[in-house]
Amino acid sequence: MKIDVVNKENKKVGSVDLNDDVFGGRVKTDLNHESVVRQNAAERRGTHMTKNRALVSGSGKKPWRQKGTGRARVGEIRNPLWRKGGTVFGPQPRSYEYSLPRKVKLGALRAALAAKLADGTLVVVDKLDAGDKKTKTTVAMFKALGATGKTLVIHTKHDEAFTLTARNIAGLSVVASSRVTARDVMDTTRVIATRDAIAKLQESLG
């Protein structure tokens, strides 16, 4: 399987061979779902908390004697049954992060990339150049590449000039090929990857 390689003017300058095991497989939506749910869970803050009977304000003194008053027995005013008492089994700070098997994570990324290739929304560019280091120029470049809406850019080498010109473009995210996830790919309308990034992805996913 081959895909055209274009320059920043969206003119064909070559082609690259795609591994069928990476880009030509069946789109396994169940793996995509598992990967996205795991990443969303890992980013939850988990700072929710309620006070139990040990943390709420109030005296620990027994309000009245155990027997002889005709009222229900009670040990303290922080009792969970009382108004302003502690909460039983309430939420406490925790991490929602959990891990997935490596094969599941790699399979989800393969499925996401295969889906974008099947939809025709995967673009391979020879290189990304900031040019005169102006955001206006970078916007024009992505417009020529058909990047409308949410766009994911996958690269291999960090380019400070390009990052500075691209960071203020709405809907555009730049991710290294070693850190891209299935959610990054699925949550975009177009994926633009450099030739080197495609080679690295095929090496790691193949």
N, C-alpha and C positions, 0 to 999 in steps of 0.2 A: 504494500500500500504506500502510495506517495502523496505528499501534500506540497503545494507550491510555497516557496519562500519569497516574500516580497520585501521591498525596502520601505522607507518611511513615506514615500510617495505612493505606496500601494502598487508598485510596478514589480512584476515578476523578475526575480534575479536568479532563480534556481529552484531546486526541489530537494526534499529530504525524505528518506525512507522511514516509514513508521512501522514499528513492530506490531504485528497482528495480535500478539499476546497482551499487549498493553492497550492499544487503541482500537482493536477490532473485535474485542470480546463482547459477550452479551452484557447489556446494562443491567446490573444487579441492584435494583432500587432498594432492596432490603438492607444491603450493606451501606448504601448511602444514608439511609435513615438512621442506622445504628451509629454511624460516624458523626452525623450532625447532632444527634441527641447527646452523645458523649461530650462533644465539644461545647455545646450549650450548657450542659451540666457543670463542666469544669469551670466555666466562667461565672457561675452563680456566686454571689458574694457570701451567702450563708451567714449573715450577721444578725439574723432574727433571734430574738430572745424574749422570754417571759420570766417573771420572778416566781420562784417557788416559795414555800412557806419559810425557808431559811433566809430569803433575801428581802421579803417585803418588810416595810416598817411596822413596828408594833411591839408590845411587850410580850415576853414569854411567860408571864405570870398567869397562873390559873385564875380565870375571872371569878369563879365562885367554887365553893366546896363541891365535892363529888356527889354527895347524897343529901337528901333532906330538903332541897329547895323546890322540888317539883319541876324543875327545868331540866333540859337535856344536858348530859354530861359534856364538858368541853375542856380542852387542855390549854388553849391559848387563843387569842383573838386573830392570829395569823392562820387559823384553820381554813383550808380551802373551801369549806362549806359556807363560810361567812363572807359578807360583803367586804371587799378590799383584802381578802385573804389571798394566799398563794395559789398559783396555778399548778395543777397536777399534770405531769407528763407534757408540759408545754414545749414549744420549739426552743432549742439551744443552739448556739453558734456551732457550725459544722461545715465541712467541705463536702460538696456533692460530686467531687471528681472521682472517676473510676477509670480503669484501663480496659482497653480492648486488645485482643490478640493482634500481633503484628500482621498476620495474614489478612485479618479483617480490615485493618486500616489501609493496607496497600491495595486490597481488592476494591475498597470503596473509592479510592483515588483513581484507580484504573477505570472503574465504572463511570465516574464523573467525567473523566477526560474523553472516554468513548462516547458518552452522551453528547458532549459539546462538538466532537468531530462529526457525529451523525447529524447533528442539527445544522452544521455548517457555520458554527459560531467560533471555531478555533482558527486563529490567524497566527502564522509563523513569520516572524520578521528576521531579517538578517542581523540588525542591531538597532538599538534604541539610542539616539543621540539627542542631547539637549540643544544642540546647535548654538544659538547665541545666548543660551541660558536664560531665556525668557519664557514665562508661563504661556504667553500668547502663542509662541512658536510650538510649544508642546501640545497645546490644545488643537492647533491646526493639523499637527501630525496625526493625532488620534482621530480627528474628524476624517482625514483622508483614509485612515485604516478602517473606517466604518464603526468606530467605537461610539455608540450612543447608549445612554443609560449607564447602568452599573458595569464597569469594566475591570477585569483582573489582568494585571501585567505580571508575568513570571519571568524572572531573570536569574542569572547566576552570579554576576559580579556587581557589587554595590557601586553605583555611580552617584557621587554626591551631587553633582550638578543636575543630573536628571531627577533625582529624588526631590531636590529643592523646587524644581519647576513643576513637578507633578503632584506635590502634596496638597496644593490648594484647589485642585480640580475636583469638582463634586462628582461623587460616584466612582472615582478611580482609586484603586488600591494596588500597591506594588508589593509583591511577595517573592522571596527567594525560592528557587526550585527545591531546596532542601527543607523548607518549612511550609510549603503549600499543603493544604488539606482538602478533603472532599467538599467540606462546607464552603471553602473559599471559591472553589470552582462552580459549585451548584448555585451559589448566591449571586451570580452575575449573568448578564445577557450576552457578554462577549469575553473571550479569553484571548489575550495576545501574549505569545511566548516567543522568546528569542530562539535562534537555532541552537545555541549552546544549552539553553534550558531544556529543550526537547531532548537533546542527547543525554543530559543528566537524568531526566525523568525516565527515559527508556532504560538507562543503566540501572537505576534503583528499583524500578517496577518490573523489569523484565525477568 
